[in-house]
Amino acid sequence: MLSESHGSPLTVGFDIGGTNTRAGVVTGDGDIIDSRSTDTPHDADELTAAITGLVADLRRDHKVAAVGVALAGFLDPDCEKVRFAPHLPWRNDAPVKAILEDAIGLPVRLEHDANSAAWGEYRFGAAREADTWVFFAVGTGIGATLMHRGEIYRGSFGTAPEFGHLTVVPGGRVCSCGKHGCLERYASGTALVDTAVEVASAGGYKGCGLYRAVVDKRASGHDVMAAARRGDPLGRAAVATFADWLGQGLSIVADVLDPELIVLGGGVSSDADLFLDRAREAMAHDIVGAGYRPLPKLLCAERGPDAGMLGVADLARELAEERDKAC
């Protein structure tokens, strides 16, 4: 017998990454009641087939009304086409929404992964009832979302806001976007390794357990965080520098947007107890009018890696409800 919601309709939310694709059946209360996962294909037709197959599998046990797909990439303002997804095979305004709706036979909602996670936190997590707020996702890179009065701000062409690519060091570290000195190259998980290398090269850390792994370029951002948690002086120094850069980036966000709340998400946020207080102090120090204006509240995301799946499933639910009203 198919499971179904007796209130809001059940929807499927997808979190599509470069290596793994996850799908979950989500209730109107933000609970994932079933899930599936598979490797992410790197051919467009194969990716469509994989998504369709996971939905078909979940529909055997659940009465699903719509599907949401969260992905990293640039979408058009109407969230119907994928202009570019760096880790996926969709390019050049690929009509992904129409393709998937035709293959699945249900309404499909596309959304950027940071926007999806932000919506998940807004509906079911740390940003409930927030009016003007920013989601700041720190992981391999930096993703961000601005929400105002329950609406996601996309900009004129659907790409806003790219806080991770604000230039904080002119002529600084090379970024994958082609620019130099982007915030992402100083306040992300991958940037943490480069910071550890720079700190180690300044001297005084040869006796640290982390030193050899950093110098030999065998350390990951996770290794640096783990070392800091153990009390390793090199790890602690690198994380402190990371926190200062993060705080500077957040102060720029606060200067431009004046939000009431900034929610820190992404994989790095799981270690926020190591750096959040220092980042908050750096933001308070660097902000325009420091000491004479209210500061945005800085919180960690509550829904973790499920936020994107929950958010895009909830956005897809709106499509199902609109369709039901029209019938």
C-alpha positions as CSV (number, residue, x, y, z in Angstrom):
1,M,0.0,0.0,0.0
2,L,1.3,3.4,-0.9
3,S,2.2,5.8,1.9
4,E,0.7,9.3,1.6
5,S,0.5,12.4,3.6
6,H,-2.9,13.3,5.1
7,G,-2.0,17.0,5.1
8,S,0.5,18.4,2.6
9,P,1.5,16.2,-0.3
10,L,4.6,14.1,-0.3
11,T,7.4,15.2,-2.6
12,V,10.8,13.9,-3.6
13,G,13.9,16.1,-3.1
14,F,17.1,15.5,-4.9
15,D,20.6,16.7,-3.9
16,I,22.8,16.1,-6.9
17,G,26.5,16.4,-6.4
18,G,29.4,15.7,-8.6
19,T,29.9,12.1,-7.3
20,N,26.7,11.2,-5.5
21,T,23.0,11.7,-6.1
22,R,20.6,11.5,-3.1
23,A,16.8,11.4,-3.2
24,G,14.4,11.5,-0.3
25,V,10.6,11.5,0.2
26,V,9.8,14.5,2.3
27,T,6.7,15.4,4.3
28,G,5.2,18.8,4.7
29,D,6.7,18.9,8.2
30,G,10.2,18.5,6.8
31,D,10.7,14.8,7.7
32,I,12.6,12.5,5.3
33,I,10.6,9.2,5.5
34,D,12.5,7.3,2.8
35,S,15.6,7.8,0.7
36,R,17.8,6.4,-2.1
37,S,21.2,7.2,-3.5
38,T,23.3,6.4,-6.5
39,D,26.5,7.5,-8.2
40,T,26.1,10.6,-10.4
41,P,26.5,9.8,-14.1
42,H,28.4,12.3,-16.2
43,D,26.3,11.9,-19.4
44,A,23.1,14.0,-19.6
45,D,20.9,11.1,-20.8
46,E,22.3,8.8,-18.2
47,L,21.7,11.4,-15.4
48,T,18.1,11.8,-16.5
49,A,17.7,8.1,-16.4
50,A,19.2,7.9,-13.0
51,I,16.9,10.6,-11.6
52,T,13.9,9.0,-13.2
53,G,14.8,5.6,-11.9
54,L,15.2,6.8,-8.3
55,V,11.8,8.5,-8.5
56,A,10.1,5.4,-9.9
57,D,11.6,3.3,-7.1
58,L,10.4,5.7,-4.4
59,R,6.9,6.0,-6.0
60,R,6.4,2.2,-5.6
61,D,6.0,2.9,-1.8
62,H,4.9,6.5,-1.6
63,K,2.3,8.7,-3.3
64,V,4.6,11.4,-4.6
65,A,3.1,14.7,-6.0
66,A,6.2,16.5,-7.3
67,V,10.0,16.4,-7.5
68,G,12.6,19.0,-6.6
69,V,16.2,18.9,-7.9
70,A,18.9,20.9,-6.1
71,L,22.2,21.3,-8.0
72,A,25.3,23.4,-8.0
73,G,25.3,25.6,-11.1
74,F,23.8,28.6,-12.8
75,L,20.1,28.6,-13.6
76,D,18.0,31.0,-15.6
77,P,15.8,33.3,-13.4
78,D,12.8,31.1,-13.9
79,C,14.7,28.0,-12.7
80,E,13.8,26.0,-15.8
81,K,17.2,25.8,-17.6
82,V,20.7,25.0,-16.5
83,R,23.2,27.5,-18.0
84,F,26.2,25.8,-16.5
85,A,26.8,23.1,-13.8
86,P,30.5,22.6,-13.3
87,H,30.3,19.1,-12.0
88,L,27.3,17.9,-14.1
89,P,26.7,17.4,-17.8
90,W,24.2,20.2,-18.2
91,R,25.3,23.2,-20.2
92,N,24.1,26.1,-22.5
93,D,20.6,26.6,-21.2
94,A,19.8,22.9,-21.1
95,P,15.9,22.7,-20.6
96,V,16.3,20.3,-17.6
97,K,12.9,21.1,-16.0
98,A,11.1,20.2,-19.3
99,I,13.3,17.1,-19.8
100,L,12.7,15.7,-16.3
101,E,9.0,16.5,-16.3
102,D,8.6,14.6,-19.6
103,A,10.6,11.7,-18.3
104,I,9.0,11.5,-14.8
105,G,5.5,12.6,-15.4
106,L,5.3,14.9,-12.4
107,P,5.9,18.6,-11.8
108,V,9.6,19.3,-11.3
109,R,11.2,22.3,-9.5
110,L,14.9,23.1,-10.2
111,E,16.9,25.2,-7.7
112,H,20.5,26.1,-6.9
113,D,21.9,24.0,-4.1
114,A,22.6,27.0,-1.8
115,N,19.2,28.4,-2.4
116,S,17.6,25.0,-1.7
117,A,19.6,24.7,1.6
118,A,18.6,28.2,2.6
119,W,14.9,27.4,1.9
120,G,15.3,24.3,4.1
121,E,16.7,26.3,6.9
122,Y,14.0,29.0,6.5
123,R,11.2,26.5,6.6
124,F,12.5,23.9,9.0
125,G,15.7,25.2,10.6
126,A,17.7,28.1,12.0
127,A,16.1,30.8,9.9
128,R,12.5,30.2,10.7
129,E,10.6,33.6,10.9
130,A,13.6,35.5,9.8
131,D,12.8,38.5,7.6
132,T,16.0,39.7,5.9
133,W,18.8,37.1,6.3
134,V,21.7,35.4,4.5
135,F,22.7,31.8,4.2
136,F,26.4,31.4,4.0
137,A,27.6,27.9,3.0
138,V,31.2,27.1,3.6
139,G,32.6,23.9,2.2
140,T,34.8,23.2,-0.8
141,G,33.9,26.7,-1.9
142,I,31.4,29.3,-0.7
143,G,27.8,29.4,-1.7
144,A,25.3,32.0,-0.5
145,T,21.6,33.0,-0.6
146,L,19.9,36.2,0.3
147,M,16.3,36.0,1.4
148,H,13.9,38.9,2.1
149,R,10.4,38.6,3.4
150,G,10.1,35.0,2.3
151,E,11.5,35.4,-1.2
152,I,14.9,34.3,-2.6
153,Y,16.7,37.1,-4.2
154,R,18.2,36.0,-7.5
155,G,19.4,39.2,-9.3
156,S,18.5,40.2,-12.8
157,F,20.1,37.1,-14.4
158,G,19.6,34.5,-11.7
159,T,23.2,34.3,-10.4
160,A,23.1,36.4,-7.2
161,P,24.8,36.5,-4.7
162,E,28.3,35.3,-5.4
163,F,29.9,36.4,-2.1
164,G,32.6,33.7,-2.5
165,H,34.1,35.6,-5.4
166,L,34.4,39.0,-3.8
167,T,38.0,40.1,-4.2
168,V,39.5,40.4,-0.7
169,V,43.2,40.2,-1.7
170,P,43.9,42.0,-5.0
171,G,46.4,39.8,-6.9
172,G,46.0,37.1,-4.3
173,R,45.5,33.3,-4.6
174,V,44.3,32.0,-7.9
175,C,40.6,31.0,-7.8
176,S,39.0,28.3,-10.0
177,C,36.7,31.1,-11.3
178,G,39.7,32.7,-13.1
179,K,40.1,35.6,-10.7
180,H,42.7,36.2,-8.0
181,G,42.1,36.9,-4.3
182,C,38.5,35.7,-4.0
183,L,37.1,35.3,-0.5
184,E,36.6,31.6,-1.4
185,R,40.3,31.2,-1.6
186,Y,40.8,32.3,2.0
187,A,37.6,31.2,3.9
188,S,36.7,27.8,2.6
189,G,37.6,24.2,3.4
190,T,40.1,23.9,0.6
191,A,41.5,27.4,1.4
192,L,42.3,26.2,4.9
193,V,45.0,23.9,3.5
194,D,46.7,26.8,1.7
195,T,46.5,28.9,4.8
196,A,48.2,26.0,6.8
197,V,51.0,25.9,4.2
198,E,51.5,29.7,4.5
199,V,51.5,29.5,8.3
200,A,53.9,26.6,8.4
201,S,56.3,28.3,6.0
202,A,56.5,31.3,8.4
203,G,58.5,29.0,10.8
204,G,58.1,27.9,14.3
205,Y,55.9,24.9,13.7
206,K,58.3,22.1,12.7
207,G,57.6,20.2,15.9
208,C,53.8,20.0,15.3
209,G,52.2,16.8,14.3
210,L,50.5,18.4,11.4
211,Y,53.6,20.0,10.0
212,R,54.9,17.2,7.8
213,A,51.6,16.5,6.2
214,V,51.1,20.2,5.4
215,V,54.6,20.6,4.0
216,D,54.3,17.5,1.9
217,K,50.8,18.7,0.7
218,R,49.1,15.6,2.0
219,A,46.8,17.4,4.4
220,S,43.1,18.2,3.7
221,G,40.9,20.8,5.3
222,H,39.5,18.1,7.4
223,D,43.0,17.1,8.6
224,V,43.7,20.8,9.6
225,M,40.5,21.1,11.5
226,A,41.1,17.7,13.2
227,A,44.6,18.8,14.2
228,A,43.2,22.1,15.6
229,R,40.7,20.1,17.7
230,R,43.6,18.0,19.1
231,G,45.3,21.3,20.1
232,D,48.0,21.1,17.4
233,P,49.6,24.7,17.3
234,L,49.9,24.7,13.5
235,G,46.3,23.6,13.1
236,R,45.0,26.1,15.6
237,A,46.9,29.0,14.0
238,A,45.6,28.0,10.5
239,V,42.0,27.8,11.8
240,A,42.4,31.2,13.6
241,T,43.5,32.8,10.3
242,F,40.6,31.1,8.5
243,A,38.2,32.6,11.1
244,D,39.6,36.1,10.6
245,W,39.1,35.8,6.8
246,L,35.6,34.5,7.4
247,G,34.8,37.3,9.7
248,Q,36.0,39.8,7.2
249,G,33.8,38.3,4.5
250,L,30.8,38.3,6.8
251,S,31.5,42.0,7.6
252,I,31.3,42.8,3.9
253,V,28.0,41.0,3.7
254,A,26.7,42.9,6.7
255,D,27.9,46.2,5.3
256,V,26.2,45.7,1.9
257,L,22.9,44.0,3.0
258,D,22.5,44.8,6.7
259,P,20.7,41.4,7.5
260,E,19.3,40.5,10.8
261,L,20.7,37.0,10.6
262,I,23.5,35.1,8.9
263,V,23.2,31.3,9.0
264,L,26.5,29.5,8.5
265,G,26.1,26.1,6.7
266,G,28.2,23.8,4.5
267,G,30.5,21.0,5.6
268,V,32.9,23.3,7.5
269,S,30.1,24.4,9.8
270,S,30.3,21.1,11.6
271,D,33.5,22.3,13.2
272,A,32.1,25.8,14.0
273,D,32.9,25.5,17.7
274,L,36.6,25.9,16.7
275,F,36.2,29.2,14.8
276,L,32.7,30.8,15.1
277,D,33.4,33.0,18.1
278,R,36.6,34.4,16.5
279,A,34.8,34.9,13.2
280,R,32.0,36.8,15.0
281,E,34.6,39.0,16.7
282,A,36.3,39.7,13.4
283,M,33.0,40.6,11.8
284,A,32.2,42.9,14.7
285,H,35.6,44.6,14.4
286,D,35.6,45.0,10.6
287,I,32.0,46.1,10.1
288,V,31.4,49.7,9.2
289,G,30.3,51.7,12.2
290,A,31.8,49.0,14.6
291,G,30.5,49.6,18.1
292,Y,27.7,51.9,17.1
293,R,25.3,49.6,15.2
294,P,23.4,46.3,15.7
295,L,25.2,43.3,14.5
296,P,23.5,40.5,12.6
297,K,23.0,37.3,14.6
298,L,25.3,34.6,13.5
299,L,24.0,31.0,13.9
300,C,24.9,27.6,12.5
301,A,22.5,25.7,10.2
302,E,20.3,23.2,12.0
303,R,19.4,20.8,9.2
304,G,23.0,19.9,8.1
305,P,23.5,18.0,4.8
306,D,19.7,17.4,4.5
307,A,18.8,21.1,4.2
308,G,19.1,21.2,0.4
309,M,16.9,18.1,-0.1
310,L,14.3,19.4,2.4
311,G,14.3,22.8,0.8
312,V,13.9,21.8,-2.8
313,A,11.3,19.2,-1.9
314,D,9.3,22.0,-0.1
315,L,9.6,24.3,-3.1
316,A,8.4,21.4,-5.3
317,R,5.4,21.0,-3.0
318,E,4.3,24.5,-4.0
319,L,4.0,23.3,-7.6
320,A,1.9,20.3,-6.6
321,E,-0.4,22.5,-4.5
322,E,-0.8,25.0,-7.3
323,R,-1.7,22.2,-9.7
324,D,-4.3,20.8,-7.3
325,K,-5.9,24.3,-7.0
326,A,-6.1,24.6,-10.7
327,C,-7.8,21.2,-11.1
